[in-house]
Amino acid sequence: MAIDFSVEPEFQDKLHWMDEFVTQEIEPIDLYFRGEVNPFDRTNDTANALIRPLQQQVQDRGLWACHLAPTWAASATSPCSTPRSPPLTL
């Protein structure tokens, strides 16, 4: 049985943008983070100067935290600031 992996044209445009963005913007700064630099260190001004504008570009396209429910992603400013799901009750 064949599986159809096609997507809507609007989403395909987003996929093309994401591919180009990662290749041209994200991968090159990976060189900066080799060695002792921690990209998750919020006190690192150089890292923040590199990362914040890239995060804003993704947010501006509505793709920030796209793996979350839209109501959560809309208010997310960083992956760590998203609301937590309520505890499961059995």
PASE-680871 format. One record per residue (C-alpha): residue number from 1; residue in one letter; chain; x, y, z. Coordinates in steps of 0.05 Angstrom, whole numbers, padded with zeros to 5 digits. Example, Ala and Ser with C-alpha at 12.3 -4.5 7.8 and 13.67 -1.06 7.14 Angstrom:
PT   nr  rest  kette       u       v       w
PT    1     A      A   00246  -00090   00156
PT    2     S      A   00273  -00021   00143
% end
This chain:
PT   nr  rest  kette       u       v       w
PT    1     M      A   00000   00000   00000
PT    2     A      A   00028   00068  -00020
PT    3     I      A   00027   00126   00029
PT    4     D      A   00011   00195   00003
PT    5     F      A   00058   00246   00034
PT    6     S      A   00034   00305  -00006
PT    7     V      A   00015   00369   00030
PT    8     E      A  -00028   00429   00013
PT    9     P      A   00006   00481  -00031
PT   10     E      A   00003   00534   00025
PT   11     F      A   00039   00487   00073
PT   12     Q      A   00089   00467   00019
PT   13     D      A   00109   00540   00014
PT   14     K      A   00123   00540   00089
PT   15     L      A   00164   00476   00083
PT   16     H      A   00206   00508   00028
PT   17     W      A   00217   00570   00072
PT   18     M      A   00236   00527   00132
PT   19     D      A   00286   00487   00091
PT   20     E      A   00319   00550   00064
PT   21     F      A   00318   00584   00132
PT   22     V      A   00352   00526   00167
PT   23     T      A   00404   00518   00112
PT   24     Q      A   00421   00591   00104
PT   25     E      A   00409   00620   00174
PT   26     I      A   00413   00565   00227
PT   27     E      A   00467   00518   00202
PT   28     P      A   00520   00573   00194
PT   29     I      A   00514   00596   00266
PT   30     D      A   00525   00524   00288
PT   31     L      A   00599   00538   00279
PT   32     Y      A   00596   00591   00333
PT   33     F      A   00567   00542   00383
PT   34     R      A   00622   00490   00376
PT   35     G      A   00665   00479   00437
PT   36     E      A   00652   00514   00503
PT   37     V      A   00594   00560   00482
PT   38     N      A   00526   00539   00507
PT   39     P      A   00470   00562   00460
PT   40     F      A   00420   00556   00518
PT   41     D      A   00458   00604   00563
PT   42     R      A   00412   00664   00567
PT   43     T      A   00468   00707   00596
PT   44     N      A   00510   00700   00533
PT   45     D      A   00499   00766   00497
PT   46     T      A   00531   00743   00432
PT   47     A      A   00487   00681   00429
PT   48     N      A   00425   00723   00444
PT   49     A      A   00444   00773   00390
PT   50     L      A   00448   00716   00339
PT   51     I      A   00388   00676   00361
PT   52     R      A   00335   00728   00379
PT   53     P      A   00327   00757   00309
PT   54     L      A   00321   00687   00281
PT   55     Q      A   00268   00669   00331
PT   56     Q      A   00230   00732   00312
PT   57     Q      A   00231   00712   00238
PT   58     V      A   00200   00645   00256
PT   59     Q      A   00148   00678   00301
PT   60     D      A   00130   00729   00247
PT   61     R      A   00114   00672   00200
PT   62     G      A   00069   00639   00251
PT   63     L      A   00114   00578   00256
PT   64     W      A   00140   00588   00327
PT   65     A      A   00122   00528   00370
PT   66     C      A   00081   00499   00313
PT   67     H      A   00081   00431   00347
PT   68     L      A   00037   00460   00402
PT   69     A      A  -00037   00475   00402
PT   70     P      A  -00050   00542   00368
PT   71     T      A  -00073   00574   00434
PT   72     W      A  -00008   00556   00467
PT   73     A      A   00037   00573   00408
PT   74     A      A   00006   00642   00400
PT   75     S      A   00030   00663   00469
PT   76     A      A   00097   00628   00468
PT   77     T      A   00159   00671   00470
PT   78     S      A   00207   00614   00481
PT   79     P      A   00201   00538   00483
PT   80     C      A   00208   00541   00558
PT   81     S      A   00154   00594   00570
PT   82     T      A   00095   00555   00542
PT   83     P      A   00039   00536   00589
PT   84     R      A   00043   00467   00619
PT   85     S      A  -00012   00418   00607
PT   86     P      A  -00054   00401   00668
PT   87     P      A  -00035   00339   00706
PT   88     L      A  -00070   00275   00685
PT   89     T      A  -00124   00251   00730
PT   90     L      A  -00142   00179   00729
% end
